[in-house]
Amino acid sequence: MDDKKLLNHIQNNKTTGFKLLVEEYQALVINTCYGFVHNRQDAEDIAQDVFIEVYRSLENFRGQSKLSTWLYRIAVNKSLNHIRDNKKNNWLKSLDILFDDDSNTKTLAPNDAENNMPDKITENKETGSYIYQAINTLPDNQKIAFTLSKYEDLSYKEIADVMKLSISSVESLLFRAKKNLQKKLIEHYKNL
């Protein structure tokens, strides 16, 4: 259903229309939040906050951007607020990643016997954990651009719309984010 029809449906019957909106965009919002917080439960909790915010402020949506862009913006902001509010406990969350079965399926090829050895599984989890930690140390704008690009697979134009920046600014942020991550990873592997 396109944005216009969905918004009209919400105006005609807010409860039913909003339920359609949640069904349409729930996976997008949860995945966006997960790309920032790297914890499924937290991502789902933040997504609920996103949809509460959307419900409360839907009449303020002016349609100047796509509905998905507006939802990305809210999800990114809520995720960053969550990270800021829980900064003291971030190291505990990185431990969750080490024991999260979902991260295991992303880093391992299912039929690769060598990668399924216990020492390789542990190594892959540790590498994934370090990469998440490195991403979390990036400046906010670099982290947002990188996450939207790599985890959400958004185009530069879409990222520019979400972040309210020019495409060249997004390109620059992504370039700097990749360079910063590269430096951190090189440093990490030198110390092993």
C-alpha positions as CSV (number, residue, x, y, z in Angstrom):
1,M,0.0,0.0,0.0
2,D,1.5,3.4,-0.9
3,D,1.9,6.2,1.6
4,K,-1.0,8.3,0.4
5,K,-3.5,5.4,0.7
6,L,-2.1,4.4,4.0
7,L,-2.4,7.9,5.4
8,N,-5.9,8.2,4.1
9,H,-6.8,4.9,5.7
10,I,-5.4,6.2,9.0
11,Q,-7.4,9.4,8.8
12,N,-10.6,7.5,8.1
13,N,-10.0,4.9,10.9
14,K,-7.0,5.7,13.0
15,T,-6.9,2.4,14.9
16,T,-7.2,0.1,11.9
17,G,-5.1,2.3,9.7
18,F,-2.4,2.5,12.3
19,K,-2.4,-1.3,12.7
20,L,-1.7,-1.5,8.9
21,L,1.1,1.0,9.3
22,V,2.7,-1.1,12.0
23,E,2.3,-4.3,10.0
24,E,3.9,-2.6,6.9
25,Y,6.9,-1.0,8.7
26,Q,7.5,-3.0,11.8
27,A,10.4,-5.1,10.4
28,L,12.0,-2.0,8.9
29,V,11.9,-0.2,12.3
30,I,13.1,-3.1,14.3
31,N,16.0,-3.8,11.9
32,T,17.0,-0.1,11.9
33,C,17.0,-0.1,15.7
34,Y,18.9,-3.4,15.9
35,G,21.6,-1.9,13.6
36,F,22.3,0.6,16.3
37,V,21.8,-1.3,19.6
38,H,22.8,-4.8,18.4
39,N,20.4,-6.4,20.9
40,R,17.1,-7.8,19.6
41,Q,15.1,-7.2,22.8
42,D,16.3,-3.6,23.0
43,A,15.5,-3.1,19.3
44,E,12.0,-4.4,19.8
45,D,11.5,-2.1,22.9
46,I,12.8,0.9,21.0
47,A,10.5,0.0,18.0
48,Q,7.5,0.2,20.3
49,D,8.6,3.6,21.4
50,V,9.0,4.6,17.8
51,F,5.4,3.5,17.0
52,I,4.1,5.3,20.1
53,E,5.8,8.5,18.9
54,V,4.4,8.0,15.4
55,Y,0.9,7.5,16.7
56,R,1.1,10.6,18.8
57,S,2.5,12.8,16.1
58,L,1.0,11.3,12.9
59,E,-1.0,14.5,12.3
60,N,2.3,16.4,12.2
61,F,3.6,14.4,9.2
62,R,3.5,16.8,6.3
63,G,4.3,14.3,3.6
64,Q,7.4,16.2,2.5
65,S,9.3,13.0,2.6
66,K,8.4,9.3,2.2
67,L,6.7,7.8,5.3
68,S,9.6,5.3,5.5
69,T,12.1,8.2,5.7
70,W,10.2,9.7,8.5
71,L,10.1,6.4,10.3
72,Y,13.9,5.9,9.8
73,R,14.5,9.4,11.3
74,I,12.4,8.6,14.4
75,A,14.0,5.1,14.8
76,V,17.5,6.5,14.5
77,N,16.8,9.2,17.0
78,K,15.2,6.8,19.5
79,S,18.1,4.4,19.1
80,L,20.7,7.0,19.7
81,N,18.8,8.3,22.7
82,H,18.7,4.7,24.0
83,I,22.5,4.3,23.5
84,R,23.1,7.7,25.3
85,D,20.8,6.8,28.2
86,N,22.5,3.4,28.6
87,K,26.1,4.3,27.9
88,K,27.3,2.9,31.2
89,N,25.9,-0.5,30.4
90,N,27.1,-0.8,26.8
91,W,29.9,-3.2,27.7
92,L,27.2,-5.6,29.1
93,K,25.3,-5.4,25.9
94,S,28.3,-6.4,23.9
95,L,28.5,-9.5,26.0
96,D,24.9,-10.3,24.8
97,I,26.2,-10.3,21.3
98,L,28.8,-13.0,22.1
99,F,26.0,-15.3,23.2
100,D,23.3,-14.2,20.7
101,D,22.4,-17.1,18.3
102,D,21.3,-14.6,15.7
103,S,24.9,-13.1,15.4
104,N,26.2,-16.6,14.8
105,T,24.0,-17.2,11.7
106,K,25.2,-13.9,10.2
107,T,28.9,-14.6,10.5
108,L,29.0,-18.3,9.6
109,A,28.4,-20.0,6.3
110,P,26.0,-22.9,7.2
111,N,27.7,-25.6,5.2
112,D,31.3,-24.6,5.9
113,A,32.5,-27.3,8.2
114,E,35.7,-25.4,9.2
115,N,33.7,-22.3,10.3
116,N,31.4,-24.5,12.4
117,M,34.2,-25.7,14.6
118,P,33.8,-24.4,18.2
119,D,37.1,-22.3,18.1
120,K,36.0,-20.7,14.8
121,I,32.5,-19.9,16.2
122,T,34.1,-18.2,19.2
123,E,36.5,-16.3,17.0
124,N,33.7,-15.1,14.7
125,K,31.6,-14.0,17.7
126,E,34.6,-12.1,19.1
127,T,35.3,-10.4,15.8
128,G,31.7,-9.5,15.4
129,S,31.6,-8.1,18.9
130,Y,34.7,-6.0,18.3
131,I,33.3,-4.6,15.0
132,Y,30.1,-3.6,16.8
133,Q,32.1,-1.9,19.5
134,A,34.2,-0.1,16.9
135,I,31.1,1.1,15.1
136,N,29.7,2.4,18.4
137,T,32.8,4.5,19.0
138,L,32.3,6.4,15.7
139,P,31.0,10.0,15.9
140,D,27.1,9.9,15.8
141,N,26.7,11.1,12.2
142,Q,29.3,8.6,10.9
143,K,27.6,5.8,12.9
144,I,24.2,6.8,11.6
145,A,25.3,6.9,7.9
146,F,27.4,3.7,8.2
147,T,24.5,1.8,9.9
148,L,21.9,2.9,7.4
149,S,24.2,2.0,4.6
150,K,25.6,-1.3,5.7
151,Y,22.7,-2.7,7.9
152,E,19.7,-1.2,6.1
153,D,21.2,-1.1,2.6
154,L,19.9,2.4,2.0
155,S,21.1,4.4,-1.0
156,Y,23.1,7.6,-0.5
157,K,20.0,9.6,-1.5
158,E,17.9,7.8,1.1
159,I,20.5,8.3,3.8
160,A,20.7,12.0,2.8
161,D,16.9,12.3,3.2
162,V,16.9,10.5,6.6
163,M,19.8,12.6,7.9
164,K,18.7,15.8,6.2
165,L,22.1,16.2,4.6
166,S,23.4,16.5,1.0
167,I,24.5,13.4,-0.8
168,S,28.1,14.6,-0.9
169,S,27.9,15.0,2.9
170,V,26.7,11.4,3.2
171,E,29.5,10.2,0.9
172,S,32.0,12.1,3.1
173,L,30.6,10.6,6.3
174,L,30.7,7.1,4.9
175,F,34.3,7.6,3.7
176,R,35.4,8.8,7.1
177,A,33.5,6.1,8.9
178,K,35.2,3.4,6.8
179,K,38.6,5.0,7.4
180,N,38.1,5.2,11.1
181,L,36.9,1.6,11.3
182,Q,39.8,0.4,9.2
183,K,42.2,2.2,11.6
184,K,40.5,0.6,14.6
185,L,40.5,-2.9,13.1
186,I,44.2,-2.6,12.0
187,E,45.1,-1.5,15.5
188,H,43.1,-4.3,17.0
189,Y,44.7,-7.0,14.9
190,K,48.2,-5.6,15.5
191,N,47.6,-6.1,19.3
192,L,46.5,-9.8,18.9
